[in-house]
Amino acid sequence: MSLFASLTDTAYALVRPIVHATDGEAAHNLTLNALAPLPRARHALTSPVLATEFAGLHFPNPVGVAPGFDKDARVAHAMPHFGFGFVEVGTLTPLPQDGNPRPRLFRLVEDRAVINRMGFNNGGQAAAAERIRCLRRYGLPVPLGINIGANKDSADRIADYAKGAAAMAPLADYLTVNISSPNTPGLRALQDKGALEALLDGVAAAQPAGAAKPVFLKVAPDLETADIDDIVAVAFDKGLAAVIVSNTTIERSALVSRHGGEAGGLSGAPLAELALRRVRDFHVASGGKLPLVAAGGIASADDAWQRIRAGAGLIQIYSAMVYEGPGLAARIAHGLEELAARNGFASISDAVGTAH
């Protein structure tokens, strides 16, 4: 485990009661302010077992930080210190926007969960692009994904995604088209087959010649079988590089925390079973031929191993760090290495989909 991850986990254990007594969004901003001055990471946590090729890119290890943690690309430079094998920033919209009214981020401590209704709050693509250009100038030892979205008041959301693709593709290793947030009214309608085809055509046409990047699609877990079949068909037809399964859920069941009734997307432990099931569904629907990234409710190496064996080539974490600390990525990566060896796999990639 990296020294940064180990030391920060120790520190986090000491300050966690104070952090959890603070408003969730304020605590998150304090975290970003603490990480921003860290030196740029020059090395990534990796090994022959952990390294993987995915969507035409090389990943030092399969554990990534999910978007939402670093919306404005303020701390991407520091994340490999904590064991992350890739970083995804955003969601970034063409124009800056404040998002939904506060409070809009709630810890559900008893459920080890989070509810958010942030509403794509971010400083806009132009401001983030300046930071990312600086980051690119000095280098990053892991792939960088840029997650793009539409402004809430946009009259043409497909045009917003096209603008995002044009602006951010030259700076990204991959682009993620996020149409699955429950906090922008009507956004999830873009998952419908016809709308999705038009959206992906617009994104493909907008990518600059010579600078086109792999496109990932982030979907909701709240899908029916027919929806999954349609998305898989469109993914193959439009040449999607991967599908990220999944975003937060609007479903609620057996929550005990006092904030359990808040509106917004639910993430963390209660999402784990549904998100795992959706990875299996997409793997089966695609015949194991569609690259998948698993997200939602992953809090341990065992959780990550389940997603990998269900069909995911990469995994992403965010909410679990609220409870498990910043060293979670390194712990998961080392745990995956041990699980691969224990189960007779020479590499993590050899284990993908083996539960079927």
VOTORKE-467742 format. One line per 10 residues: number of its first residue (from 0); for each residue x negated, y, z of N, C-alpha, C. Coordinates in steps of 0.001 Angstrom, whole numbers, plus 500000, padded with zeros to 6 digits. Example, Ala and Ser with C-alpha at 12.3 -4.5 7.8 and 13.67 -1.06 7.14 Angstrom:
# residues 2
0> 486810/494310/507800/487700/495500/507800/486800/496700/507800 ~ 487150/497750/507080/486330/498940/507140/487100/500030/507870;
This chain:
# residues 356
0> 499146/498802/500000/500000/500000/500000/499114/501244/500000 ~ 499474/502267/499210/498634/503449/499092/498555/504178/500433 ~ 497431/504891/500628/497231/505648/501858/498303/506718/502005 ~ 498628/507410/500899/499677/508426/500943/500986/507830/501444 ~ 501367/506694/500848/502639/506078/501213/502647/505652/502671 ~ 501538/505052/503121/501457/504569/504496/501533/505718/505498 ~ 500757/506764/505243/500735/507900/506165/502079/508619/506200 ~ 502687/508792/505031/503955/509501/505009/505078/508674/505624 ~ 505004/507354/505498/505995/506515/506172/505889/506667/507684 ~ 504656/506713/508190/504442/506895/509622/504995/508239/510074;
10> 504688/509279/509293/505182/510611/509633/506702/510664/509542 ~ 507261/510001/508525/508713/510039/508333/509435/509374/509501 ~ 508855/508299/510021/509471/507626/511166/509576/508567/512366 ~ 508601/509470/512493/508606/510403/513614/509615/511530/513426 ~ 509734/512007/512174/510581/513183/511942/511980/512823/511456 ~ 512220/511549/511192/513522/511165/510624/514708/511642/511462 ~ 514688/511517/512800/515851/512018/513561/516117/513501/513323 ~ 515050/514291/513174/515209/515722/512920/515765/515942/511514 ~ 515203/515193/510550/515647/515315/509159/517124/514977/509035 ~ 517532/513909/509716/518922/513466/509608/519881/514348/510390;
20> 519331/515216/511231/520178/516189/511920/520379/517440/511081 ~ 519646/517517/509959/519714/518664/509061/520660/518354/507911 ~ 521326/519368/507385/522157/519204/506202/521386/518453/505120 ~ 522061/517518/504452/521385/516648/503493/520692/517400/502382 ~ 521331/518394/501819/520715/519135/500715/519546/519975/501202 ~ 519684/520574/502376/518575/521353/502934/517376/520457/503210 ~ 517627/519262/503734/516535/518326/504010/515849/517907/502719 ~ 516634/517705/501670/516047/517333/500386/515152/518446/499847 ~ 515594/519681/499953/514786/520800/499485/513507/520946/500298 ~ 513589/520685/501596/512375/520712/502431/511394/519639/501977;
30> 511919/518469/501609/511064/517385/501115/510329/517810/499849 ~ 511054/518410/498915/510421/518861/497679/509364/519924/497965 ~ 509656/520823/498880/508683/521863/499225/507422/521266/499843 ~ 507588/520174/500582/506433/519518/501190/505598/518763/500162 ~ 506256/518214/499142/505547/517433/498131/504872/518297/497073 ~ 505443/519454/496789/504951/520282/495686/503471/520633/495777 ~ 502909/520936/496970/501494/521300/497023/500523/520118/496911 ~ 501026/518880/496913/500123/517730/496849/499331/517743/495544 ~ 498114/517224/495576/497317/517178/494344/497932/516233/493327 ~ 497624/516479/492086/498114/515623/491008/497574/514209/491173;
40> 498446/513229/491048/498019/511827/491114/497222/511480/489862 ~ 496133/510784/490051/495282/510393/488922/495358/508902/488623 ~ 495899/508140/489567/495943/506693/489407/497336/506191/489776 ~ 497668/505022/489243/498960/504402/489527/498746/503069/490232 ~ 499726/502685/491042/499706/501367/491662/500000/500341/490561 ~ 499091/499408/490362/499285/498433/489293/498473/497180/489554 ~ 498757/496150/488782/498027/494883/488795/498469/494116/487557 ~ 497767/493067/487190/498213/492271/486040/499613/491688/486215 ~ 500019/491448/487455/501350/490906/487711/502419/491987/487547 ~ 502120/493195/487986/503108/494266/488004/503240/495002/486674;
50> 502159/495129/485931/502181/495897/484683/503134/495255/483680 ~ 503880/496101/482979/504862/495572/482036/505012/496486/480840 ~ 505334/495883/479704/505676/496639/478497/507197/496660/478386 ~ 507735/497858/478181/509198/498013/478157/509523/499154/477216 ~ 510424/498902/476281/510857/499924/475321/509681/500554/474589 ~ 508658/499748/474345/507494/500237/473619/506537/501061/474444 ~ 506752/501121/475756/505907/501895/476657/505232/500978/477661 ~ 504083/501417/478167/503375/500653/479198/503698/501238/480571 ~ 504178/500388/481476/504502/500792/482840/503544/500097/483808 ~ 502796/500847/484617/501865/500229/485559/502544/499272/486536;
60> 503754/499633/486950/504587/498728/487747/506043/499085/487465 ~ 506984/498213/487798/508368/498424/487354/509235/499262/488270 ~ 508659/499925/489277/509450/500670/490260/509392/502161/489948 ~ 510535/502744/489604/510583/504162/489263/511425/504968/490224 ~ 511198/506280/490222/512049/507173/491000/513176/507642/490095 ~ 514394/507504/490583/515572/507824/489788/515758/509330/489670 ~ 516431/509778/488606/516723/511207/488481/517646/511656/489607 ~ 517614/512938/489864/518354/513484/490996/517428/513820/492132 ~ 516362/513017/492289/515388/513325/493331/514605/514577/492952 ~ 514129/514628/491710/513318/515748/491238/513999/516352/490010;
70> 515104/517042/490241/515910/517557/489131/515109/518475/488214 ~ 514291/519340/488793/513640/520400/488023/512159/520143/487758 ~ 511733/518891/487891/510335/518518/487603/509342/519311/488452 ~ 509671/519439/489721/508796/520176/490633/507716/519296/491254 ~ 507992/517989/491406/507057/517142/492159/506673/515864/491409 ~ 506955/515794/490116/506625/514590/489356/505141/514260/489443 ~ 504320/515285/489529/502871/515084/489573/502420/514273/490783 ~ 503207/514314/491865/502816/513681/493121/503384/512284/493313 ~ 504390/511908/492567/505114/510678/492858/504284/509397/492715 ~ 503335/509297/491785/502520/508070/491755/501717/507835/493029;
80> 501459/508878/493817/500788/508689/495105/501551/507705/495995 ~ 502859/507643/495825/503715/506846/496705/504038/505468/496124 ~ 503368/505128/495016/503528/503793/494457/504457/503701/493273 ~ 505024/504813/492824/505949/504755/491694/505215/504464/490390 ~ 505812/503569/489590/505234/503203/488304/505784/504013/487166 ~ 506819/504813/487411/507307/505789/486447/508202/506778/487170 ~ 508412/507922/486529/509179/509013/487129/510199/509499/486108 ~ 511436/509693/486564/512452/510284/485704/512970/511554/486361 ~ 512850/512676/485670/513295/513965/486207/514638/514342/485595 ~ 515304/515320/486216/516615/515751/485750/517696/515324/486742;
90> 518926/515499/486363/519442/515797/485039/519265/517281/484724 ~ 518764/517551/483499/518527/518906/483032/519550/519268/481960 ~ 520136/520449/482106/521119/520949/481142/520497/522097/480350 ~ 521046/522409/479162/520453/523488/478369/520345/524808/479124 ~ 521407/525184/479843/521402/526424/480609/521367/526115/482100 ~ 520761/526992/482902/520793/526792/484354/522240/526781/484848 ~ 522484/526001/485887/523811/526060/486510/523703/525721/487986 ~ 524614/526310/488768/524572/526158/490221/525140/524835/490705 ~ 525958/524192/489884/526605/522973/490333/527857/523272/491133 ~ 528324/522281/491856/529573/522412/492605/529361/523132/493933;
100> 530433/523638/494543/530306/524336/495822/529749/523415/496914 ~ 529019/524010/497847/528510/523269/499007/529566/523240/500108 ~ 529489/522231/500992/528575/521084/501001/528924/520080/499906 ~ 527908/519415/499382/528106/518513/498254/527206/517287/498306 ~ 526499/517118/499420/525639/515947/499620/525837/515464/501047 ~ 526200/514181/501201/526574/513660/502509/525869/512335/502775 ~ 525212/512249/503919/524648/510968/504349/525720/510152/505051 ~ 525794/508878/504701/526683/507950/505389/525777/506976/506133 ~ 525278/507407/507281/524208/506682/507964/524625/505262/508320 ~ 525836/505106/508863/526273/503766/509274/526402/502817/508078;
110> 526631/503377/506905/526766/502561/505692/525469/502499/504882 ~ 524437/503227/505329/523172/503344/504591/523467/503758/503143 ~ 524234/504824/503035/524722/505273/501730/524663/506795/501654 ~ 524936/507300/500457/525006/508738/500200/526188/508986/499266 ~ 526922/510055/499521/527910/510545/498561/527445/511920/498104 ~ 527442/512122/496782/527099/513443/496277/528112/513882/495218 ~ 528324/515169/495169/529092/515790/494094/528347/517055/493653 ~ 527059/516875/493358/526176/517993/493053/526633/518756/491815 ~ 527008/518044/490744/527489/518713/489546/526389/519242/488642 ~ 525319/518440/488468/524235/518816/487553/523661/520193/487903;
120> 523448/520471/489190/522768/521716/489558/521302/521621/489141 ~ 520828/522600/488395/519426/522607/487959/519089/523966/487380 ~ 517807/524226/487222/517348/525517/486731/517287/525630/485229 ~ 517772/524618/484522/517797/524666/483068/516557/524064/482427 ~ 516706/523695/481167/515631/522992/480468/514405/523862/480216 ~ 514590/525135/479958/513454/525991/479635/512493/526107/480818 ~ 513035/526292/482018/512181/526423/483200/511449/525120/483492 ~ 512168/523996/483386/511519/522701/483629/510469/522409/482582 ~ 510719/522822/481340/509766/522556/480264/508413/523184/480560 ~ 508407/524371/481160/507135/525013/481499/506341/524176/482490;
130> 507018/523632/483490/506334/522787/484471/505814/521504/483818 ~ 506643/520924/482951/506253/519654/482327/505091/519863/481367 ~ 505062/520989/480667/503914/521269/479794/502627/521329/480604 ~ 502689/521957/481759/501516/522010/482638/501123/520615/483100 ~ 502119/519821/483457/501864/518452/483885/501210/517652/482762 ~ 501696/517810/481558/501154/517091/480409/499728/517540/480100 ~ 499459/518807/480338/498129/519338/480045/497067/518612/480879 ~ 497410/518289/482113/496442/517662/483011/496636/516159/483145 ~ 497748/515644/482643/497949/514205/482599/498742/513652/483768 ~ 499415/512536/483522/500184/511801/484521/499928/510320/484268;
140> 499582/509554/485297/499189/508162/485070/500347/507184/484899 ~ 501575/507700/484830/502764/506853/484664/503672/507485/483618 ~ 504569/506708/482987/505524/507293/482048/506465/508289/482726 ~ 506836/509304/481949/507752/510335/482424/509022/510314/481578 ~ 510148/510063/482218/511439/510147/481544/512100/511474/481855 ~ 512815/512018/480888/513561/513258/481094/515036/512972/480842 ~ 515842/513210/481866/517266/512919/481852/518014/514180/481445 ~ 518812/514100/480371/519491/515280/479845/521007/515156/480002 ~ 521644/516320/480180/523088/516354/480346/523681/517585/479699 ~ 524971/517759/479881/525706/518887/479302/526114/519860/480394;
150> 526116/521134/480056/526635/522127/480992/528133/521931/481220 ~ 528547/522192/482449/529925/521934/482850/530926/522701/481989 ~ 530595/523956/481636/531538/524793/480896/531276/524787/479398 ~ 530488/523832/478923/530154/523777/477503/531392/523497/476653 ~ 531506/524213/475551/532609/523973/474621/532323/522781/473715 ~ 531056/522357/473643/530654/521251/472773/529567/520452/473488 ~ 529992/519439/474211/529037/518695/475024/528053/517893/474176 ~ 528496/517368/473053/527560/516637/472190/526464/517578/471706 ~ 526817/518822/471399/525813/519810/470993/524819/520079/472116 ~ 525300/520052/473375/524393/520244/474513/523368/519119/474594;
160> 523818/517882/474380/522870/516764/474405/521875/516871/473252 ~ 522339/517321/472099/521434/517509/470967/520389/518577/471291 ~ 520816/519665/471937/519861/520700/472348/518831/520128/473318 ~ 519303/519295/474249/518389/518680/475210/517375/517777/474534 ~ 517840/517000/473562/516934/516109/472845/515891/516897/472075 ~ 516311/517969/471417/515380/518779/470638/514325/519437/471533 ~ 514763/519923/472693/513853/520660/473571/512931/519757/474375 ~ 513450/518611/474816/512703/517814/475791/511965/516618/475204 ~ 512366/516149/474022/511698/514976/473444/510191/515155/473302 ~ 509697/516324/472859/508243/516455/472720/507477/516340/474038;
170> 508176/516507/475160/507530/516491/476474/507708/515175/477209 ~ 508570/514305/476708/508963/513092/477430/508285/511861/476857 ~ 508181/510820/477689/507846/509486/477184/509117/508769/476756 ~ 510217/509064/477453/511525/508596/477013/512575/509607/477454 ~ 513698/509632/476755/514835/510472/477101/515954/509606/477659 ~ 516630/510092/478682/517835/509420/479171/519042/510307/478921 ~ 520025/509746/478245/521289/510426/477989/522243/510038/479117 ~ 522534/510993/479969/523345/510737/481157/524785/511143/480895 ~ 525637/510153/480697/527062/510420/480469/527909/509774/481562 ~ 527281/509476/482684/527960/508647/483685/528131/509321/485036;
180> 527766/510589/485156/528008/511277/486423/529500/511468/486623 ~ 530015/511173/487821/531444/511402/488075/531743/512837/488485 ~ 530703/513688/488536/530871/515016/489117/531008/516137/488092 ~ 531003/515790/486805/531306/516750/485741/532583/516265/485069 ~ 533687/516968/485248/534978/516477/484736/534913/516120/483253 ~ 535416/514938/482927/535505/514499/481542/534242/513904/480967 ~ 533137/513963/481700/531869/513506/481138/531894/512016/480814 ~ 532494/511219/481686/532469/509773/481477/533276/509341/480254 ~ 534101/510243/479722/534830/509920/478496/533888/509705/477323 ~ 532658/510228/477429/531666/510026/476371/531174/508585/476312;
190> 531562/507754/477292/531233/506332/477232/532157/505576/476286 ~ 533281/506190/475877/534182/505549/474920/533459/505362/473596 ~ 533778/504298/472888/532976/503873/471742/532796/504958/470686 ~ 533888/505571/470244/533791/506581/469198/532986/507787/469630 ~ 533252/508264/470845/532515/509418/471366/531045/509086/471562 ~ 530766/507872/472021/529385/507467/472243/528610/507385/470928 ~ 529242/506869/469893/528587/506809/468587/528234/508206/468087 ~ 529194/509128/468203/528934/510499/467756/527836/511156/468589 ~ 527847/510902/469889/526835/511467/470773/525443/510978/470402 ~ 525289/509677/470240/523958/509126/469946/523480/509527/468560;
200> 524400/509675/467619/524019/510198/466300/523477/511622/466436 ~ 524147/512426/467257/523702/513803/467464/522339/513877/468121 ~ 522103/513025/469106/520812/512993/469789/519714/512543/468837 ~ 519987/511516/468052/518982/511017/467109/518627/512074/466076 ~ 519635/512760/465554/519385/513772/464525/518618/514965/465080 ~ 518769/515236/466376/518139/516415/466973/516690/516198/467363 ~ 516268/514950/467490/514887/514708/467901/513934/515224/466821 ~ 512914/515983/467210/512001/516563/466221/511264/515482/465429 ~ 511070/515740/464164/510338/514802/463313/508926/514619/463859 ~ 508533/513367/463995/507199/513063/464516/507103/513073/466018;
210> 508171/513464/466701/508139/513516/468169/509309/512769/468779 ~ 509980/511923/467996/511122/511171/468519/510669/510196/469593 ~ 511448/510085/470640/511116/509230/471777/512211/508192/471992 ~ 511877/507084/472687/512901/506084/473001/514041/506725/473791 ~ 515251/506319/473473/516433/506864/474148/517053/505790/475033 ~ 517192/506119/476322/517888/505277/477275/519275/505879/477500 ~ 520246/505043/477792/521604/505487/478090/521946/505092/479513 ~ 522378/506063/480326/522756/505770/481709/524263/505644/481814 ~ 524735/504489/482288/526165/504208/482325/526665/504104/483760 ~ 527963/504198/483898/528621/504068/485195/528810/502589/485532;
220> 528919/502264/486816/529228/500878/487193/530715/500566/487084 ~ 531524/501619/486976/532983/501450/486996/533492/501198/485580 ~ 533100/500061/485018/533415/499710/483636/534179/498401/483580 ~ 535042/498285/482581/535719/497027/482306/534911/496213/481303 ~ 535245/494925/481157/534513/494046/480249/534506/494591/478829 ~ 535636/495097/478370/535708/495641/477012/534795/496845/476852 ~ 534682/497668/477908/533782/498821/477853/532339/498361/477674 ~ 531954/497340/478422/530594/496826/478356/530295/496286/476967 ~ 531234/495528/476425/531049/494981/475078/530884/496101/474055 ~ 531685/497151/474171/531589/498277/473237/530239/498985/473366;
230> 529799/499223/474594/528526/499916/474808/527367/499090/474258 ~ 527401/497790/474481/526348/496922/473949/526336/496970/472425 ~ 527505/496914/471807/527588/496966/470340/527023/498280/469810 ~ 527378/499387/470452/526859/500686/470028/525349/500768/470263 ~ 524891/500224/471378/523459/500245/471679/522653/499559/470585 ~ 523115/498428/470137/522416/497722/469060/522517/498492/467744 ~ 523710/498989/467460/523933/499674/466187/523111/500957/466077 ~ 522965/501666/467185/522280/502959/467166/520815/502867/467586 ~ 520342/501668/467865/518931/501498/468193/518520/502054/469536 ~ 519415/501992/470514/519032/502420/471865/517865/501590/472380;
240> 516957/502246/473083/515799/501545/473626/516143/500776/474888 ~ 517111/501276/475684/517470/500622/476943/518757/501221/477482 ~ 519379/500492/478393/520544/500979/479140/520195/500941/480622 ~ 520501/502030/481323/520277/502109/482769/521592/501781/483471 ~ 521567/500746/484285/522745/500219/484962/522484/500252/486478 ~ 522952/501236/487237/524002/502140/486831/523902/503415/487632 ~ 524801/504338/487342/524945/505569/488112/525758/505272/489379 ~ 526168/506327/490057/526973/506183/491272/528383/505706/490927 ~ 529085/505216/491944/530441/504712/491748/531469/505635/492387 ~ 532662/505634/491811/533778/506362/492421/534625/505434/493292;
250> 534290/504156/493300/535015/503188/494127/534641/503352/495598 ~ 535554/503034/496470/535311/503075/497909/535856/501796/498533 ~ 535059/501164/499382/535566/499987/500090/534792/499793/501378 ~ 535515/499635/502451/534962/499261/503756/533873/500196/504251 ~ 533985/501487/503966/533034/502448/504513/533467/502823/505924 ~ 532475/502958/506814/532803/503272/508200/532344/504667/508606 ~ 531480/505298/507824/530962/506620/508173/532050/507682/508071 ~ 531903/508734/508823/532936/509777/508856/533049/510525/507531 ~ 531990/510478/506708/532030/511150/505412/532486/510219/504289 ~ 532961/509031/504641/533317/508044/503626/534424/508474/502690;
260> 535219/509443/503098/536319/509890/502259/535984/511073/501372 ~ 534743/511543/501414/534360/512682/500584/534406/512325/499099 ~ 534799/513290/498287/534807/513101/496832/533381/513108/496308 ~ 533165/512375/495208/531841/512345/494581/531410/510935/494275 ~ 530161/510788/493898/529612/509489/493557/528949/508846/494757 ~ 529251/507587/494990/528704/506824/496106/527479/506042/495643 ~ 526391/506161/496396/525175/505400/496114/524677/504770/497401 ~ 523639/503947/497292/523101/503272/498460/523632/501863/498603 ~ 523538/501326/499814/523828/499919/500056/525208/499460/499566 ~ 526290/500246/499731/527600/499752/499273/527700/499561/497754;
270> 526783/500164/497013/526806/500034/495556/526062/498782/495083 ~ 525288/498154/495950/524360/497104/495533/525036/495950/494796 ~ 526094/495414/495365/526733/494244/494766/527317/494560/493387 ~ 528006/495710/493281/528600/496093/492013/527525/496347/490958 ~ 526471/497052/491328/525408/497360/490370/524685/496097/489907 ~ 524472/495156/490807/523864/493878/490427/524766/493130/489456 ~ 526060/493127/489742/527011/492448/488856/527002/493067/487466 ~ 526866/494378/487395/526858/495037/486090/525578/494719/485309 ~ 524456/494568/485984/523242/494139/485284/523466/492765/484657 ~ 524041/491861/485436/524344/490529/484901/525284/490634/483695;
280> 526302/491484/483809/527284/491622/482734/526623/492114/481447 ~ 525782/493138/481549/525120/493672/480359/524119/492673/479785 ~ 523449/491942/480650/522508/490928/480158/523237/489846/479368 ~ 524342/489371/479923/525116/488324/479248/525735/488856/477963 ~ 526328/490056/478032/526997/490616/476857/526037/490844/475702 ~ 524775/491116/476015/523783/491379/474973/522955/490150/474612 ~ 523294/489017/475219/522502/487820/474968/521068/487950/475447 ~ 520862/488803/476434/519521/489007/476975/518606/489806/476065 ~ 519173/490447/475031/518341/491139/474042/518284/492649/474228 ~ 519073/493181/475148/519093/494625/475375/518280/494942/476632;
290> 517197/495715/476511/516419/496079/477702/517266/496845/478703 ~ 517144/496461/479968/517952/497060/481028/517074/497619/482136 ~ 517497/498744/482685/516901/499329/483880/517956/499254/484972 ~ 517602/498710/486126/518561/498563/487228/518402/499704/488225 ~ 519541/500255/488656/519561/501292/489680/520817/501112/490521 ~ 520749/501571/491761/521924/501508/492628/521810/500462/493713 ~ 521600/500913/494954/521614/499996/496086/520371/499156/496246 ~ 519273/499541/495638/518025/498768/495761/517218/499337/496915 ~ 517014/498521/497955/516362/499004/499169/515227/498108/499634 ~ 514909/497067/498861/513860/496135/499277/513339/495400/498056;
300> 512224/494693/498251/511682/493869/497176/512657/492767/496797 ~ 513364/492214/497774/514351/491170/497470/515465/491712/496583 ~ 515935/492941/496885/516958/493563/496036/516440/493734/494613 ~ 515212/494237/494503/514623/494464/493176/514438/493152/492428 ~ 514021/492120/493135/513804/490799/492526/515117/490240/491972 ~ 516196/490437/492713/517509/490002/492222/517868/490685/490911 ~ 517621/491999/490826/517954/492730/489604/517081/492264/488436 ~ 515816/492022/488711/514912/491567/487655/515344/490199/487149 ~ 515639/489300/488050/516065/487971/487619/517447/488009/486955 ~ 518231/489036/487270/519542/489195/486618/519414/489759/485207;
310> 518242/490352/484884/518055/490831/483520/517402/492186/483358 ~ 517026/492846/484465/516429/494182/484377/514915/494095/484256 ~ 514359/494874/483337/512912/494926/483183/512260/495955/484079 ~ 513030/496975/484497/512564/498026/485400/513639/498272/486448 ~ 513239/498892/487572/514222/499293/488574/513935/500730/489008 ~ 514969/501397/489497/514828/502757/490000/515433/502864/491391 ~ 514821/503706/492234/515323/503922/493589/515439/505415/493875 ~ 516318/505740/494797/516448/507120/495290/517091/507111/496669 ~ 518383/506782/496753/519108/506903/498019/518466/506119/499150 ~ 517920/504955/498844/517325/504128/499898/516165/504821/500589;
320> 515495/505747/499898/514370/506451/500530/514835/507311/501694 ~ 516101/507724/501667/516643/508505/502776/516537/507717/504076 ~ 516688/506408/503985/516686/505557/505172/515392/504768/505349 ~ 514722/504438/504254/513549/503579/504314/512226/504339/504257 ~ 512276/505621/503919/511068/506418/503884/510403/506451/502522 ~ 509426/507348/502332/508804/507578/501025/507866/506474/500571 ~ 507495/505568/501468/506626/504464/501070/507364/503277/500483 ~ 508681/503423/500282/509490/502297/499829/509036/501765/498472 ~ 508681/502642/497548/508275/502189/496209/507072/501264/496285 ~ 506072/501649/497071/504873/500813/497201/505209/499482/497863;
330> 506074/499500/498880/506454/498251/499530/507185/497326/498565 ~ 508076/497900/497752/508798/497074/496783/507841/496497/495751 ~ 506924/497320/495245/505981/496839/494232/505126/495697/494768 ~ 504577/495853/495967/503765/494777/496551/504619/493550/496845 ~ 505858/493769/497284/506742/492644/497542/507082/491885/496275 ~ 507282/492600/495167/507547/491937/493889/506358/491096/493448 ~ 505179/491605/493686/503966/490860/493345/503936/489533/494094 ~ 504272/489570/495373/504290/488356/496186/505396/487401/495743 ~ 506564/487944/495423/507677/487103/494991/507383/486429/493650 ~ 506741/487143/492750/506376/486550/491463/505425/485374/491677;
340> 504401/485580/492510/503438/484507/492767/504111/483317/493445 ~ 504968/483584/494417/505637/482526/495164/506537/481672/494261 ~ 507094/482318/493219/508012/481616/492328/507362/481143/491035 ~ 506043/481250/490960/505320/480683/489834/505306/481514/488572 ~ 505511/482840/488695/505473/483710/487521/504148/484456/487463 ~ 503541/484481/486293/502270/485178/486128/502464/486685/486097 ~ 503664/487137/485749/503949/488567/485708/505437/488785/486006 ~ 505733/490009/486414/507118/490371/486680/507968/490214/485426 ~ 507417/490596/484284/508192/490524/483047/508619/489102/482696 ~ 507843/488110/483153/508211/486713/482902/509472/486296/483661;
350> 509794/487031/484719/510929/486681/485558/512246/487306/485084 ~ 512185/488231/484127/513378/488972/483704/514426/488016/483123 ~ 515606/488050/483715/516722/487260/483208/516713/485789/483559 ~ 515798/485368/484406/515667/483922/484683/516758/483381/485599 ~ 517600/484256/486170/518712/483755/486979/519819/483179/486131 ~ 519807/483441/484829/520897/482982/483948/520543/481608/483405;
